[in-house]
Amino acid sequence: MADSAAMAARLWDEWTPHNVSKLVADSLPGGDDDGRRLVVWLAAVHDIGKATPAFACQVDTLAERMRTAGLEMRTAKQYGDTRKRAPHGLAGQVLLEEWLEQRGWSPRTAMAFAVPVGGHHGVPPGHEHFHDLHQHTELLRTPGPSEQLWHDVQTELLNTCAAAYGVEDRLADWQAVRLPQPVQAVLSALVILADWIASNPDLFLLIPEDKPRSETERIEAAWRGIELPPPWSPAAPAETPEELFEARFGISEIRPLQEEAVRLARETPDPGLMIIEAPMGEGKAEAALAVAEIFASRTRAGGCFVALPTRATANAMYGRLRNWLSNLPGNEVRTVSLAHSKAFLNDDFARDMRAGARTIAAVDLDGTPESLRSVRNDRWTAASELVAHQWLRGRKKGMPRSAVQRAGAGTP
């Protein structure tokens, strides 16, 4: 719980683009401070559903120790398939909603805030799942003498997290908030990422280390080890439209459509959705990328995703996207992704994957970021090495990476 909370804090402070964190902050009365507290707290409590008989019964030796402490439960075999009605995400959402309602929250508001807990494995539970679980409450707390003890343990964990992560004094104000669905989605994404990082045994070792480390040292080493790239932060291009298209695309004579797109992107009061319609060959793609750069600088967005209808069109756009990225000003690392199921067959993307395979030590005890890249056999590194950018190219990770970092092309 503490590791997930710590990773959520680092993600919020150092990785989440301004426009994404602002979306969350604007929905809460305390602004950015409330947003940070909420993200960290949700990451801390996201696995509260594991403090239930349905989950705890899975390892006999650990379950027996809990029974000895008074927490009765059946064996996994005795529960049988019934146990599947209480996956820990669903159970956690139910427990968190109960806890909030006991503090005066309405069921609707409690559900909105608890959605990231229920959906932290990718899919929020549906109404039928809640209905099934409410028919089998023995999966949450074993009926009988230990039922109250189960409740006390769950409440103590939630109370402790609320106190530790500074939300106790915010709950009264938050209960009046109607949390929009886009904000629920962002919170879910950040909780999922924090959970993935904190669950990585190469970053947070599961075996005792020869040299004990403080909590701060563990967190710092893990964050250095994953080495997530910072979000895109483009400056507003100062060039004229002609100079901009020459610098970014090598186009010496721009079309009226492209010039007008740049003008509108710079002058529109609130950058949002720009729709460009024109025949083939009029330079719509280049106009769109130029507008994306201007809009990103104005809204402090952290990335760009180019959505195409097919793998073939995404592959064709990928090369043009790479050229645009290579011509952007600045010397920072540029990251790009091709997001479809056959991306690894694309020669350009395969080369980019190899070029981005920077081997770094995961959990160097005393090292600086520089030594993490150079001291590969340090005795305090994990047995296996990580490739941070490869980690972000894993299953379900490419889209968040594209949206937050530099750019990506793919099928929606």
Protein Blocks (a to p, Z undefined) as FASTA:
>chain_A
ZZmmmmmmmmmmmmmcfklmmmmmmmpmnlmmlmmmmmmmmmmmmmmmmmcfklmmmpmk
lmmmmmmnopacddfklnmmmlmmmcfklmmmmmmmmmmmmnopafklmmmmmmmmmmmn
opacdfklmmmmmmmmmlmpcghjklmmmmmmmmmmmmmmmmmnopmmmmmmmmmpccdf
klmmmmmmmmmmmmmmmmmmklmccbdcfbdcdfklmmmmmmmmnopacdddddddfbdf
klmmmmmnopabdcfklmmmmmmmmmpmbacbdcddddehilmmmmmmmmmmmmmmmnop
abdcdddfbfklmmmmmmmmmmmmmmpgcjbdcddddddfklmmpmklmmmmmmmmccdd
fklfkbcfklmmmmmmbfkbcfbdcdfklmmmmghklmmmmmmmmbdcddZZ
